[in-house]
Amino acid sequence: MTLKVHWVDANRTARSKPDPRYPIGVDLDFSKGRVKVCTAPLPYPAPRCGCWLIKCDVCDQTVVITAAGRIDDPRSIKLACKLS
């Protein structure tokens, strides 16, 4: 799998404080223990509020991950292949 990552900017800054439980961001794992997976780094922290549009060019799986331009933003994503 090859994940393509595209930033969609909401053109605003976060109003709330970051979650102190994640001082170095979050590594998102949606693999559910499967073997056939793909991982992609996400630019961290995000520029401001918006979302990452992530699409696999093999299985056409598409996900959207929000971010707020704070220290608790996602740093990476791991997805299981939709075809496995």
C-alpha positions, 0 to 999 in steps of 0.5 A: 500500500502507498498512502497519499497524504493531503492537507485541507486547511480550515484557515483558523487556529485552535481555541481550546488547549491541547490534551495534556495526555499527548505532549508529543502527539499521537500515532494513530493505529487503525490496523486492528492487528492485521499483517498487511498494513501501510504507515505514513508520517503526518507533518507534525504539528499541523499548520493550524486547524484542518484535516488530513485526507489520506488515500491508499492508491492500491485499495482506494481506502480513504480516511480523514483525520482532523488536526488543530495545530497543537502538540496533541495532533496526530504524528502518523497513521497506520492502516490495514489494507482493505483488500486483506 
